[in-house]
Amino acid sequence: MKDKRLKSKARLIHIQQAIESIQRFTKGLEKESFEKHELVHQAVLMQFIVIEEAINHVDDEILNRYTYPWYKVKSFRNFIAHEYFNLKLSAVWEIISQELGTLSLVINEMIANEFPTSFFTQRKTF
């Protein structure tokens, strides 16, 4: 059980890092500039794949405690991987600008609630 929880914690941290990467890649961009910069949107799409793959490895028991449409993240990854030729970058931009912040809040809440840092691990000196 402990190993499974540690894996879930690591995957939640991976999700958090991928979200931060997307935010960093798109900082200061507008939809039009996002769509024009192939390197940026390709990097962002890869991070969305990382997010979904990590969610697949978070214990379902943990996921089920949080109200979030996890199926949407999984579906989006499948769309990126299998229907890439139908992908509309404007729709990706909408996900970034309207939904990514909520996912970030949920992931941060999950990490804080499921894996609280103890006093002894917070303090490096006594």
C-alpha positions, 0 to 999 in steps of 0.5 A: 500500500505504501509503495502505491501511495508513493507512486501516486505522489510522484505522478501527481508531482509529474502532473504539477510539473507538466502544468507548470511547463505548459504555463511557462511555454505559453506565458505572454502568448495570445491564441494567434501566436500560440497557433503560429509557433509550432515548437510551442504548441508541440511542446504543450501537446507533449505535456498534455500527454504526460499529464494523462499518462501520469493520471493513469498511474494515480491510485483510483482510490485517490482520484475518486475522492476529488470531483474532477472530470478525469475522463476529459483528460484521458479523452484529450490525450487519446485525441492528441495521440490518435486524432492529431490530424483533426486537432484544432489548436484554438481548442487546445488554447481554450483548454489552456486558458479556461481549464488548466488552472482548475486542474492545477488547483485540484492537483495541488489540493490532492498533494496537500491533502493526500501527502501532507508534509510533516513538521520534521520534513519541512524543517531542515535545521533544529 
